[in-house]
Amino acid sequence: MRRLLTTLVLPVAMSLSSARASASDARAEEFFGTVRSIELLGKVYNEVTDSYVDSIDTSEFVFAGIEGMLESLDPYTVFLDKEESLELGEITSGQYGGIGVVIASMNGGVYIVSVFEGFAAHKAGLEVGDRLAQINGRKLESDSLDMVKGLLKGAPGSVVRLEVSRRGQPRNLKFRLEREEVMVNSVRSSTLAGSTGYIELGTFGSRTREELRQAILQLSASSEGSMNGLVLDLRDNPGGLLDVAVDVAGLFVEKGSHIVTIKGRERGSANRYLTTSDPLLEEMPVVVLINSKSASASEIVAGALQELDRAVVIGERSFGKGLVQSIVPLPYDCKIKLTSARYYTPSGRLIHRYKAPMEDERRAALGISRSDSLKVYYTRNKRKVYGGGGILPDIMISGRQPGRYESELLREGLLFRFARQYRADHTESPSLPLDYEQLLGEFRHFLEKEDYRYRSEASWRLDDVRESLEREAERPSGLDSIMTHLDEAILQLARKEVERESEDISRSLAVEILRHYSEPLSAKVALNSDPVVSRARELLASPEEYRAVLSSP
């Protein structure tokens, strides 16, 4: 018996000894690799800073090196310098010191495109469409948008002096404003569309749950109890704070509901997030809208409400960002936004969309796997849902996308500039509905004054052909006649393209014009021509169809 035990134990002991030796060798190799890499990095730094043909900004050089290392991991692990760290704090808190405006650069100038009600700019009388001319005596000429934002922001209580150009005014208007703590509301829009409540949520910040809760209560009060359902619009919502996503979902599901699980690098690091408060709307039908730009926290909420069969999800497949970032403080007020975990829906779906690296792309992260696109998961009612990256809606429908002509007008800022002129010519807000035919006529006249001519994609391609032919040694006979006919045909096609989009352009003009008078009214009018919202309202108006979607197959 003793000999038998010896026979059994010796190989095991040898195996354990071999395993320890192998692990020790692996640690030694890893240590050597780390030392070697750091030595190489230091050598490269010394050689470049000492011998490069031009002098080197060492801080920028090091920052670029850090950014390059992090880029080899994933798109969301990033280095933040002092200024970027401050901006991140503003985004997550929704607070900053300023005057309460949104600005945009177009047509060689910087314009106010939104004014937050109740803050300094609104109280002083600044308007959508005002062009910033001077800030604290500094003329704005070729300044970048980031530079202008920096000039407008400052400590609450500090003073900023503005000069703005307003269409219809003979000279610049001057304003003296006192900066204050601006709190950006996560709820971009909240209104009743018939008997349906509609709330658009722009982000998931530290105050989002309470802002959403208040918006729901206000809609319920406005409807006097007749609200038949709620549309929660998460389209274009890039996400935000994980805890807030759980709290938002908790407004609609019973206390203790499982919303999301995050799993880090180490085994046993899984953390389940459950709701901790009683719901505000536990029974009312809910529709969640998503699109390809709904990401992160938006996907957590949409995925949880879908799998708990608490809401019908309508729209497009979402973005597919299933990675959790932690903020790691660094010296000198810098930070790393570091991917520290992946998140999974209650059924276990990994929402992250796999992206294969380019052929020559360096990838330092190991163990990145493809999305579980073929695996089937099940909701509480045993409905099938699928992985593959992003949340796949229960009802697929795309929102209206601008055509080529409208996209060109938006890119040139022509809708905004026309609305700015319209506002100057019409002091009173136009009565609804607007006369679309008259509006189009005025817009065409405006484009003529701006000397704008739409050129189709075919026209640009014909220019490329023309340039190629001009480089040829011999020109074919009759070429000029052929090109003239092509020009005429392409011009006719462009006119037809413009005509096809005329109805959509009319609606967009109406929405943009109203925004220069009342942003809430403009948002409400925009809903009337939104096909995704219309589908949601149809579903909520039919309790039988709503229940059928959420029922097991």
Summary of the structure (lengths in Angstrom):
residues: 553
radius of gyration: 29.4
end to end distance: 62.5
largest distance: 109.0
contacts: 1596
relative contact order: 0.09
helix: 42%
strand: 20%
